[in-house]
Amino acid sequence: VVKYLLASGANQSLATEDGFTPLAVALQQGHDRVVAVLLENDTKGKVRLPALHVAAKKDDCKAATLLLQNDHYPDVTMD
C-alpha cells in the first residue's frame, strides 16, 4: 500500500498537526517494512524527534539499523 501511495504521488514529507511525518509514525508504531520503503524513497522530512532518536527510545534495533544504513542523520543532537 505504501509503495502504491508513493508511486501515485503521495507527499511523504507532509506532517501531522503534531509535526510527525510518515517516517516518524512508522517508527513509533514499529512498522519496519514501512520504514524501509520510506527510506528507499529518501524521506527525511521534518520531525519533532529525529528518526534515530525515536528508534532508540523504542529500543527498535532493526529500525535503528535501517536508519544508520541509509545515513539518516546519525550525528543529530537534541537541545
PyMOL Python script that loads the backbone (N, CA, C, O; Angstrom):
from pymol import cmd

cmd.read_pdbstr("""\
ATOM      1  N   VAL A   1       0.829  -1.190   0.000  1.00  0.00           N
ATOM      2  CA  VAL A   1       0.000   0.000   0.000  1.00  0.00           C
ATOM      3  C   VAL A   1       0.873   1.253   0.000  1.00  0.00           C
ATOM      4  O   VAL A   1       0.596   2.203  -0.732  1.00  0.00           O
ATOM      5  N   VAL A   2       1.923   1.258   0.816  1.00  0.00           N
ATOM      6  CA  VAL A   2       2.797   2.427   0.903  1.00  0.00           C
ATOM      7  C   VAL A   2       3.482   2.676  -0.436  1.00  0.00           C
ATOM      8  O   VAL A   2       3.560   3.816  -0.893  1.00  0.00           O
ATOM      9  N   LYS A   3       3.978   1.610  -1.065  1.00  0.00           N
ATOM     10  CA  LYS A   3       4.630   1.764  -2.371  1.00  0.00           C
ATOM     11  C   LYS A   3       3.654   2.328  -3.396  1.00  0.00           C
ATOM     12  O   LYS A   3       4.021   3.181  -4.204  1.00  0.00           O
ATOM     13  N   TYR A   4       2.412   1.852  -3.365  1.00  0.00           N
ATOM     14  CA  TYR A   4       1.391   2.340  -4.291  1.00  0.00           C
ATOM     15  C   TYR A   4       1.122   3.821  -4.057  1.00  0.00           C
ATOM     16  O   TYR A   4       1.061   4.602  -5.006  1.00  0.00           O
ATOM     17  N   LEU A   5       0.963   4.207  -2.799  1.00  0.00           N
ATOM     18  CA  LEU A   5       0.699   5.613  -2.488  1.00  0.00           C
ATOM     19  C   LEU A   5       1.842   6.510  -2.951  1.00  0.00           C
ATOM     20  O   LEU A   5       1.607   7.576  -3.520  1.00  0.00           O
ATOM     21  N   LEU A   6       3.070   6.084  -2.708  1.00  0.00           N
ATOM     22  CA  LEU A   6       4.225   6.878  -3.134  1.00  0.00           C
ATOM     23  C   LEU A   6       4.303   6.958  -4.658  1.00  0.00           C
ATOM     24  O   LEU A   6       4.594   8.015  -5.217  1.00  0.00           O
ATOM     25  N   ALA A   7       4.043   5.837  -5.322  1.00  0.00           N
ATOM     26  CA  ALA A   7       4.067   5.818  -6.787  1.00  0.00           C
ATOM     27  C   ALA A   7       2.966   6.694  -7.374  1.00  0.00           C
ATOM     28  O   ALA A   7       3.090   7.200  -8.489  1.00  0.00           O
ATOM     29  N   SER A   8       1.889   6.869  -6.612  1.00  0.00           N
ATOM     30  CA  SER A   8       0.769   7.696  -7.062  1.00  0.00           C
ATOM     31  C   SER A   8       0.956   9.166  -6.711  1.00  0.00           C
ATOM     32  O   SER A   8       0.079   9.990  -6.968  1.00  0.00           O
ATOM     33  N   GLY A   9       2.102   9.489  -6.123  1.00  0.00           N
ATOM     34  CA  GLY A   9       2.407  10.892  -5.851  1.00  0.00           C
ATOM     35  C   GLY A   9       2.140  11.370  -4.441  1.00  0.00           C
ATOM     36  O   GLY A   9       2.155  12.574  -4.189  1.00  0.00           O
ATOM     37  N   ALA A  10       1.897  10.458  -3.516  1.00  0.00           N
ATOM     38  CA  ALA A  10       1.683  10.872  -2.125  1.00  0.00           C
ATOM     39  C   ALA A  10       2.918  11.611  -1.611  1.00  0.00           C
ATOM     40  O   ALA A  10       4.048  11.196  -1.867  1.00  0.00           O
ATOM     41  N   ASN A  11       2.699  12.698  -0.890  1.00  0.00           N
ATOM     42  CA  ASN A  11       3.794  13.506  -0.351  1.00  0.00           C
ATOM     43  C   ASN A  11       4.242  12.916   0.976  1.00  0.00           C
ATOM     44  O   ASN A  11       3.550  13.054   1.985  1.00  0.00           O
ATOM     45  N   GLN A  12       5.395  12.260   0.980  1.00  0.00           N
ATOM     46  CA  GLN A  12       5.895  11.593   2.177  1.00  0.00           C
ATOM     47  C   GLN A  12       6.511  12.553   3.181  1.00  0.00           C
ATOM     48  O   GLN A  12       6.926  12.132   4.260  1.00  0.00           O
ATOM     49  N   SER A  13       6.577  13.832   2.846  1.00  0.00           N
ATOM     50  CA  SER A  13       7.145  14.810   3.770  1.00  0.00           C
ATOM     51  C   SER A  13       6.081  15.567   4.549  1.00  0.00           C
ATOM     52  O   SER A  13       6.411  16.333   5.455  1.00  0.00           O
ATOM     53  N   LEU A  14       4.813  15.368   4.214  1.00  0.00           N
ATOM     54  CA  LEU A  14       3.751  16.040   4.956  1.00  0.00           C
ATOM     55  C   LEU A  14       3.726  15.534   6.388  1.00  0.00           C
ATOM     56  O   LEU A  14       3.929  14.348   6.646  1.00  0.00           O
ATOM     57  N   ALA A  15       3.478  16.440   7.306  1.00  0.00           N
ATOM     58  CA  ALA A  15       3.446  16.075   8.720  1.00  0.00           C
ATOM     59  C   ALA A  15       2.042  16.268   9.278  1.00  0.00           C
ATOM     60  O   ALA A  15       1.239  17.030   8.739  1.00  0.00           O
ATOM     61  N   THR A  16       1.768  15.569  10.358  1.00  0.00           N
ATOM     62  CA  THR A  16       0.504  15.743  11.061  1.00  0.00           C
ATOM     63  C   THR A  16       0.503  17.098  11.755  1.00  0.00           C
ATOM     64  O   THR A  16       1.512  17.803  11.748  1.00  0.00           O
ATOM     65  N   GLU A  17      -0.618  17.461  12.351  1.00  0.00           N
ATOM     66  CA  GLU A  17      -0.691  18.717  13.100  1.00  0.00           C
ATOM     67  C   GLU A  17       0.324  18.743  14.236  1.00  0.00           C
ATOM     68  O   GLU A  17       0.767  19.815  14.649  1.00  0.00           O
ATOM     69  N   ASP A  18       0.695  17.569  14.743  1.00  0.00           N
ATOM     70  CA  ASP A  18       1.674  17.473  15.824  1.00  0.00           C
ATOM     71  C   ASP A  18       3.111  17.449  15.312  1.00  0.00           C
ATOM     72  O   ASP A  18       4.045  17.384  16.111  1.00  0.00           O
ATOM     73  N   GLY A  19       3.303  17.500  14.005  1.00  0.00           N
ATOM     74  CA  GLY A  19       4.635  17.553  13.423  1.00  0.00           C
ATOM     75  C   GLY A  19       5.266  16.212  13.102  1.00  0.00           C
ATOM     76  O   GLY A  19       6.477  16.140  12.892  1.00  0.00           O
ATOM     77  N   PHE A  20       4.474  15.147  13.060  1.00  0.00           N
ATOM     78  CA  PHE A  20       5.020  13.820  12.786  1.00  0.00           C
ATOM     79  C   PHE A  20       4.873  13.463  11.309  1.00  0.00           C
ATOM     80  O   PHE A  20       3.781  13.550  10.747  1.00  0.00           O
ATOM     81  N   THR A  21       5.979  13.063  10.688  1.00  0.00           N
ATOM     82  CA  THR A  21       5.963  12.620   9.291  1.00  0.00           C
ATOM     83  C   THR A  21       5.597  11.138   9.236  1.00  0.00           C
ATOM     84  O   THR A  21       5.568  10.468  10.269  1.00  0.00           O
ATOM     85  N   PRO A  22       5.317  10.623   8.036  1.00  0.00           N
ATOM     86  CA  PRO A  22       5.058   9.187   7.916  1.00  0.00           C
ATOM     87  C   PRO A  22       6.198   8.337   8.482  1.00  0.00           C
ATOM     88  O   PRO A  22       5.949   7.293   9.085  1.00  0.00           O
ATOM     89  N   LEU A  23       7.435   8.772   8.296  1.00  0.00           N
ATOM     90  CA  LEU A  23       8.569   8.019   8.835  1.00  0.00           C
ATOM     91  C   LEU A  23       8.502   7.956  10.355  1.00  0.00           C
ATOM     92  O   LEU A  23       8.702   6.892  10.941  1.00  0.00           O
ATOM     93  N   ALA A  24       8.225   9.074  10.991  1.00  0.00           N
ATOM     94  CA  ALA A  24       8.145   9.099  12.455  1.00  0.00           C
ATOM     95  C   ALA A  24       7.021   8.200  12.960  1.00  0.00           C
ATOM     96  O   ALA A  24       7.189   7.483  13.946  1.00  0.00           O
ATOM     97  N   VAL A  25       5.881   8.239  12.287  1.00  0.00           N
ATOM     98  CA  VAL A  25       4.745   7.406  12.696  1.00  0.00           C
ATOM     99  C   VAL A  25       5.079   5.929  12.506  1.00  0.00           C
ATOM    100  O   VAL A  25       4.784   5.108  13.374  1.00  0.00           O
ATOM    101  N   ALA A  26       5.691   5.591  11.375  1.00  0.00           N
ATOM    102  CA  ALA A  26       6.076   4.193  11.132  1.00  0.00           C
ATOM    103  C   ALA A  26       7.048   3.708  12.200  1.00  0.00           C
ATOM    104  O   ALA A  26       6.947   2.575  12.669  1.00  0.00           O
ATOM    105  N   LEU A  27       7.987   4.564  12.581  1.00  0.00           N
ATOM    106  CA  LEU A  27       8.933   4.200  13.640  1.00  0.00           C
ATOM    107  C   LEU A  27       8.216   3.995  14.968  1.00  0.00           C
ATOM    108  O   LEU A  27       8.465   3.014  15.669  1.00  0.00           O
ATOM    109  N   GLN A  28       7.332   4.916  15.310  1.00  0.00           N
ATOM    110  CA  GLN A  28       6.620   4.829  16.588  1.00  0.00           C
ATOM    111  C   GLN A  28       5.748   3.590  16.670  1.00  0.00           C
ATOM    112  O   GLN A  28       5.575   3.013  17.743  1.00  0.00           O
ATOM    113  N   GLN A  29       5.200   3.181  15.536  1.00  0.00           N
ATOM    114  CA  GLN A  29       4.305   2.022  15.513  1.00  0.00           C
ATOM    115  C   GLN A  29       5.046   0.706  15.281  1.00  0.00           C
ATOM    116  O   GLN A  29       4.433  -0.362  15.306  1.00  0.00           O
ATOM    117  N   GLY A  30       6.365   0.776  15.054  1.00  0.00           N
ATOM    118  CA  GLY A  30       7.149  -0.440  14.860  1.00  0.00           C
ATOM    119  C   GLY A  30       6.963  -1.108  13.512  1.00  0.00           C
ATOM    120  O   GLY A  30       7.123  -2.323  13.395  1.00  0.00           O
ATOM    121  N   HIS A  31       6.626  -0.327  12.489  1.00  0.00           N
ATOM    122  CA  HIS A  31       6.409  -0.870  11.147  1.00  0.00           C
ATOM    123  C   HIS A  31       7.707  -0.808  10.340  1.00  0.00           C
ATOM    124  O   HIS A  31       7.898   0.089   9.519  1.00  0.00           O
ATOM    125  N   ASP A  32       8.588  -1.767  10.584  1.00  0.00           N
ATOM    126  CA  ASP A  32       9.909  -1.759   9.958  1.00  0.00           C
ATOM    127  C   ASP A  32       9.853  -1.825   8.433  1.00  0.00           C
ATOM    128  O   ASP A  32      10.684  -1.213   7.762  1.00  0.00           O
ATOM    129  N   ARG A  33       8.899  -2.548   7.883  1.00  0.00           N
ATOM    130  CA  ARG A  33       8.805  -2.632   6.415  1.00  0.00           C
ATOM    131  C   ARG A  33       8.428  -1.279   5.821  1.00  0.00           C
ATOM    132  O   ARG A  33       8.926  -0.907   4.758  1.00  0.00           O
ATOM    133  N   VAL A  34       7.556  -0.545   6.497  1.00  0.00           N
ATOM    134  CA  VAL A  34       7.190   0.796   6.029  1.00  0.00           C
ATOM    135  C   VAL A  34       8.389   1.728   6.164  1.00  0.00           C
ATOM    136  O   VAL A  34       8.644   2.540   5.275  1.00  0.00           O
ATOM    137  N   VAL A  35       9.125   1.619   7.265  1.00  0.00           N
ATOM    138  CA  VAL A  35      10.342   2.415   7.452  1.00  0.00           C
ATOM    139  C   VAL A  35      11.289   2.167   6.285  1.00  0.00           C
ATOM    140  O   VAL A  35      11.834   3.113   5.717  1.00  0.00           O
ATOM    141  N   ALA A  36      11.489   0.906   5.923  1.00  0.00           N
ATOM    142  CA  ALA A  36      12.396   0.565   4.829  1.00  0.00           C
ATOM    143  C   ALA A  36      11.933   1.176   3.507  1.00  0.00           C
ATOM    144  O   ALA A  36      12.750   1.707   2.755  1.00  0.00           O
ATOM    145  N   VAL A  37      10.638   1.108   3.218  1.00  0.00           N
ATOM    146  CA  VAL A  37      10.108   1.679   1.972  1.00  0.00           C
ATOM    147  C   VAL A  37      10.297   3.193   1.959  1.00  0.00           C
ATOM    148  O   VAL A  37      10.712   3.757   0.947  1.00  0.00           O
ATOM    149  N   LEU A  38       9.997   3.848   3.067  1.00  0.00           N
ATOM    150  CA  LEU A  38      10.155   5.303   3.123  1.00  0.00           C
ATOM    151  C   LEU A  38      11.615   5.705   2.969  1.00  0.00           C
ATOM    152  O   LEU A  38      11.922   6.702   2.316  1.00  0.00           O
ATOM    153  N   LEU A  39      12.510   4.936   3.564  1.00  0.00           N
ATOM    154  CA  LEU A  39      13.936   5.237   3.423  1.00  0.00           C
ATOM    155  C   LEU A  39      14.411   5.005   1.993  1.00  0.00           C
ATOM    156  O   LEU A  39      15.274   5.733   1.502  1.00  0.00           O
ATOM    157  N   GLU A  40      13.857   4.002   1.324  1.00  0.00           N
ATOM    158  CA  GLU A  40      14.194   3.773  -0.088  1.00  0.00           C
ATOM    159  C   GLU A  40      13.835   4.993  -0.922  1.00  0.00           C
ATOM    160  O   GLU A  40      14.486   5.287  -1.925  1.00  0.00           O
ATOM    161  N   ASN A  41      12.799   5.693  -0.502  1.00  0.00           N
ATOM    162  CA  ASN A  41      12.341   6.884  -1.210  1.00  0.00           C
ATOM    163  C   ASN A  41      12.926   8.156  -0.607  1.00  0.00           C
ATOM    164  O   ASN A  41      12.484   9.261  -0.919  1.00  0.00           O
ATOM    165  N   ASP A  42      13.933   7.988   0.266  1.00  0.00           N
ATOM    166  CA  ASP A  42      14.706   9.100   0.822  1.00  0.00           C
ATOM    167  C   ASP A  42      13.845  10.134   1.522  1.00  0.00           C
ATOM    168  O   ASP A  42      13.967  11.328   1.245  1.00  0.00           O
ATOM    169  N   THR A  43      12.991   9.705   2.409  1.00  0.00           N
ATOM    170  CA  THR A  43      12.178  10.646   3.157  1.00  0.00           C
ATOM    171  C   THR A  43      12.915  11.091   4.406  1.00  0.00           C
ATOM    172  O   THR A  43      13.166  10.294   5.310  1.00  0.00           O
ATOM    173  N   LYS A  44      13.250  12.333   4.448  1.00  0.00           N
ATOM    174  CA  LYS A  44      13.947  12.898   5.603  1.00  0.00           C
ATOM    175  C   LYS A  44      13.197  14.137   6.077  1.00  0.00           C
ATOM    176  O   LYS A  44      13.804  15.160   6.395  1.00  0.00           O
ATOM    177  N   GLY A  45      11.898  14.035   6.119  1.00  0.00           N
ATOM    178  CA  GLY A  45      11.077  15.179   6.471  1.00  0.00           C
ATOM    179  C   GLY A  45      11.311  15.675   7.887  1.00  0.00           C
ATOM    180  O   GLY A  45      11.956  15.019   8.706  1.00  0.00           O
ATOM    181  N   LYS A  46      10.771  16.839   8.143  1.00  0.00           N
ATOM    182  CA  LYS A  46      10.891  17.458   9.456  1.00  0.00           C
ATOM    183  C   LYS A  46      10.076  16.653  10.465  1.00  0.00           C
ATOM    184  O   LYS A  46       8.913  16.329  10.225  1.00  0.00           O
ATOM    185  N   VAL A  47      10.691  16.344  11.571  1.00  0.00           N
ATOM    186  CA  VAL A  47      10.010  15.611  12.630  1.00  0.00           C
ATOM    187  C   VAL A  47      10.285  16.275  13.962  1.00  0.00           C
ATOM    188  O   VAL A  47      11.282  16.980  14.122  1.00  0.00           O
ATOM    189  N   ARG A  48       9.407  16.050  14.909  1.00  0.00           N
ATOM    190  CA  ARG A  48       9.611  16.601  16.242  1.00  0.00           C
ATOM    191  C   ARG A  48      10.849  15.988  16.887  1.00  0.00           C
ATOM    192  O   ARG A  48      11.668  16.710  17.457  1.00  0.00           O
ATOM    193  N   LEU A  49      10.994  14.691  16.806  1.00  0.00           N
ATOM    194  CA  LEU A  49      12.200  13.999  17.269  1.00  0.00           C
ATOM    195  C   LEU A  49      12.882  13.396  16.058  1.00  0.00           C
ATOM    196  O   LEU A  49      12.211  12.821  15.201  1.00  0.00           O
ATOM    197  N   PRO A  50      14.201  13.512  15.964  1.00  0.00           N
ATOM    198  CA  PRO A  50      14.879  12.852  14.851  1.00  0.00           C
ATOM    199  C   PRO A  50      14.562  11.356  14.848  1.00  0.00           C
ATOM    200  O   PRO A  50      14.434  10.729  15.900  1.00  0.00           O
ATOM    201  N   ALA A  51      14.440  10.805  13.650  1.00  0.00           N
ATOM    202  CA  ALA A  51      14.025   9.409  13.493  1.00  0.00           C
ATOM    203  C   ALA A  51      14.894   8.447  14.286  1.00  0.00           C
ATOM    204  O   ALA A  51      14.381   7.508  14.894  1.00  0.00           O
ATOM    205  N   LEU A  52      16.195   8.666  14.287  1.00  0.00           N
ATOM    206  CA  LEU A  52      17.078   7.764  15.019  1.00  0.00           C
ATOM    207  C   LEU A  52      16.792   7.815  16.515  1.00  0.00           C
ATOM    208  O   LEU A  52      16.904   6.798  17.200  1.00  0.00           O
ATOM    209  N   HIS A  53      16.428   8.979  17.026  1.00  0.00           N
ATOM    210  CA  HIS A  53      16.083   9.106  18.442  1.00  0.00           C
ATOM    211  C   HIS A  53      14.808   8.326  18.756  1.00  0.00           C
ATOM    212  O   HIS A  53      14.701   7.691  19.805  1.00  0.00           O
ATOM    213  N   VAL A  54      13.839   8.381  17.833  1.00  0.00           N
ATOM    214  CA  VAL A  54      12.590   7.636  18.034  1.00  0.00           C
ATOM    215  C   VAL A  54      12.885   6.142  18.092  1.00  0.00           C
ATOM    216  O   VAL A  54      12.379   5.442  18.969  1.00  0.00           O
ATOM    217  N   ALA A  55      13.699   5.652  17.164  1.00  0.00           N
ATOM    218  CA  ALA A  55      14.046   4.225  17.143  1.00  0.00           C
ATOM    219  C   ALA A  55      14.784   3.830  18.417  1.00  0.00           C
ATOM    220  O   ALA A  55      14.509   2.780  18.996  1.00  0.00           O
ATOM    221  N   ALA A  56      15.714   4.662  18.850  1.00  0.00           N
ATOM    222  CA  ALA A  56      16.475   4.360  20.069  1.00  0.00           C
ATOM    223  C   ALA A  56      15.570   4.361  21.292  1.00  0.00           C
ATOM    224  O   ALA A  56      15.685   3.492  22.156  1.00  0.00           O
ATOM    225  N   LYS A  57      14.675   5.330  21.364  1.00  0.00           N
ATOM    226  CA  LYS A  57      13.755   5.419  22.507  1.00  0.00           C
ATOM    227  C   LYS A  57      12.879   4.175  22.613  1.00  0.00           C
ATOM    228  O   LYS A  57      12.532   3.743  23.713  1.00  0.00           O
ATOM    229  N   LYS A  58      12.522   3.599  21.461  1.00  0.00           N
ATOM    230  CA  LYS A  58      11.684   2.405  21.445  1.00  0.00           C
ATOM    231  C   LYS A  58      12.500   1.117  21.513  1.00  0.00           C
ATOM    232  O   LYS A  58      11.936   0.024  21.448  1.00  0.00           O
ATOM    233  N   ASP A  59      13.833   1.234  21.644  1.00  0.00           N
ATOM    234  CA  ASP A  59      14.712   0.061  21.627  1.00  0.00           C
ATOM    235  C   ASP A  59      14.491  -0.779  20.372  1.00  0.00           C
ATOM    236  O   ASP A  59      14.541  -2.009  20.418  1.00  0.00           O
ATOM    237  N   ASP A  60      14.247  -0.103  19.258  1.00  0.00           N
ATOM    238  CA  ASP A  60      13.984  -0.782  17.992  1.00  0.00           C
ATOM    239  C   ASP A  60      15.282  -0.869  17.195  1.00  0.00           C
ATOM    240  O   ASP A  60      15.585   0.000  16.378  1.00  0.00           O
ATOM    241  N   CYS A  61      16.036  -1.924  17.446  1.00  0.00           N
ATOM    242  CA  CYS A  61      17.345  -2.102  16.806  1.00  0.00           C
ATOM    243  C   CYS A  61      17.235  -2.252  15.297  1.00  0.00           C
ATOM    244  O   CYS A  61      18.080  -1.747  14.559  1.00  0.00           O
ATOM    245  N   LYS A  62      16.200  -2.941  14.834  1.00  0.00           N
ATOM    246  CA  LYS A  62      16.046  -3.135  13.392  1.00  0.00           C
ATOM    247  C   LYS A  62      15.837  -1.794  12.692  1.00  0.00           C
ATOM    248  O   LYS A  62      16.468  -1.525  11.670  1.00  0.00           O
ATOM    249  N   ALA A  63      14.955  -0.950  13.234  1.00  0.00           N
ATOM    250  CA  ALA A  63      14.713   0.363  12.636  1.00  0.00           C
ATOM    251  C   ALA A  63      15.959   1.235  12.727  1.00  0.00           C
ATOM    252  O   ALA A  63      16.290   1.938  11.773  1.00  0.00           O
ATOM    253  N   ALA A  64      16.652   1.199  13.858  1.00  0.00           N
ATOM    254  CA  ALA A  64      17.878   1.987  14.013  1.00  0.00           C
ATOM    255  C   ALA A  64      18.917   1.559  12.982  1.00  0.00           C
ATOM    256  O   ALA A  64      19.607   2.401  12.407  1.00  0.00           O
ATOM    257  N   THR A  65      19.028   0.266  12.749  1.00  0.00           N
ATOM    258  CA  THR A  65      19.967  -0.242  11.749  1.00  0.00           C
ATOM    259  C   THR A  65      19.596   0.249  10.357  1.00  0.00           C
ATOM    260  O   THR A  65      20.466   0.675   9.597  1.00  0.00           O
ATOM    261  N   LEU A  66      18.306   0.193  10.015  1.00  0.00           N
ATOM    262  CA  LEU A  66      17.852   0.692   8.712  1.00  0.00           C
ATOM    263  C   LEU A  66      18.199   2.170   8.550  1.00  0.00           C
ATOM    264  O   LEU A  66      18.671   2.592   7.495  1.00  0.00           O
ATOM    265  N   LEU A  67      17.962   2.945   9.596  1.00  0.00           N
ATOM    266  CA  LEU A  67      18.253   4.381   9.541  1.00  0.00           C
ATOM    267  C   LEU A  67      19.741   4.637   9.352  1.00  0.00           C
ATOM    268  O   LEU A  67      20.132   5.459   8.524  1.00  0.00           O
ATOM    269  N   LEU A  68      20.563   3.940  10.111  1.00  0.00           N
ATOM    270  CA  LEU A  68      22.009   4.139  10.009  1.00  0.00           C
ATOM    271  C   LEU A  68      22.544   3.676   8.656  1.00  0.00           C
ATOM    272  O   LEU A  68      23.448   4.301   8.102  1.00  0.00           O
ATOM    273  N   GLN A  69      21.996   2.595   8.126  1.00  0.00           N
ATOM    274  CA  GLN A  69      22.424   2.111   6.811  1.00  0.00           C
ATOM    275  C   GLN A  69      22.078   3.107   5.711  1.00  0.00           C
ATOM    276  O   GLN A  69      22.707   3.115   4.652  1.00  0.00           O
ATOM    277  N   ASN A  70      21.079   3.943   5.965  1.00  0.00           N
ATOM    278  CA  ASN A  70      20.650   4.935   4.988  1.00  0.00           C
ATOM    279  C   ASN A  70      21.155   6.334   5.332  1.00  0.00           C
ATOM    280  O   ASN A  70      20.645   7.328   4.815  1.00  0.00           O
ATOM    281  N   ASP A  71      22.167   6.409   6.213  1.00  0.00           N
ATOM    282  CA  ASP A  71      22.759   7.699   6.603  1.00  0.00           C
ATOM    283  C   ASP A  71      21.701   8.708   7.019  1.00  0.00           C
ATOM    284  O   ASP A  71      21.759   9.871   6.619  1.00  0.00           O
ATOM    285  N   HIS A  72      20.750   8.280   7.808  1.00  0.00           N
ATOM    286  CA  HIS A  72      19.645   9.139   8.212  1.00  0.00           C
ATOM    287  C   HIS A  72      20.028   9.972   9.430  1.00  0.00           C
ATOM    288  O   HIS A  72      19.606   9.674  10.548  1.00  0.00           O
ATOM    289  N   TYR A  73      20.816  11.002   9.218  1.00  0.00           N
ATOM    290  CA  TYR A  73      21.232  11.956  10.244  1.00  0.00           C
ATOM    291  C   TYR A  73      21.771  11.288  11.503  1.00  0.00           C
ATOM    292  O   TYR A  73      21.228  11.525  12.582  1.00  0.00           O
ATOM    293  N   PRO A  74      22.811  10.466  11.417  1.00  0.00           N
ATOM    294  CA  PRO A  74      23.309   9.778  12.615  1.00  0.00           C
ATOM    295  C   PRO A  74      23.955  10.700  13.638  1.00  0.00           C
ATOM    296  O   PRO A  74      24.120  10.310  14.794  1.00  0.00           O
ATOM    297  N   ASP A  75      24.325  11.917  13.240  1.00  0.00           N
ATOM    298  CA  ASP A  75      25.019  12.812  14.167  1.00  0.00           C
ATOM    299  C   ASP A  75      24.144  13.932  14.711  1.00  0.00           C
ATOM    300  O   ASP A  75      24.662  14.888  15.288  1.00  0.00           O
ATOM    301  N   VAL A  76      22.827  13.835  14.540  1.00  0.00           N
ATOM    302  CA  VAL A  76      21.928  14.877  15.023  1.00  0.00           C
ATOM    303  C   VAL A  76      21.886  14.873  16.545  1.00  0.00           C
ATOM    304  O   VAL A  76      21.977  13.816  17.170  1.00  0.00           O
ATOM    305  N   THR A  77      21.749  16.047  17.138  1.00  0.00           N
ATOM    306  CA  THR A  77      21.659  16.160  18.593  1.00  0.00           C
ATOM    307  C   THR A  77      20.387  16.899  18.966  1.00  0.00           C
ATOM    308  O   THR A  77      19.806  17.616  18.151  1.00  0.00           O
ATOM    309  N   MET A  78      19.969  16.719  20.195  1.00  0.00           N
ATOM    310  CA  MET A  78      18.792  17.412  20.719  1.00  0.00           C
ATOM    311  C   MET A  78      19.255  18.459  21.710  1.00  0.00           C
ATOM    312  O   MET A  78      20.231  18.253  22.431  1.00  0.00           O
ATOM    313  N   ASP A  79      18.557  19.581  21.745  1.00  0.00           N
ATOM    314  CA  ASP A  79      18.878  20.630  22.721  1.00  0.00           C
ATOM    315  C   ASP A  79      18.351  20.285  24.088  1.00  0.00           C
ATOM    316  O   ASP A  79      18.531  21.055  25.031  1.00  0.00           O
TER     317      ASP A  79
END
""", "prot")
cmd.dss("prot")
cmd.show_as("cartoon", "prot")
cmd.util.cbc("prot")
cmd.orient("prot")
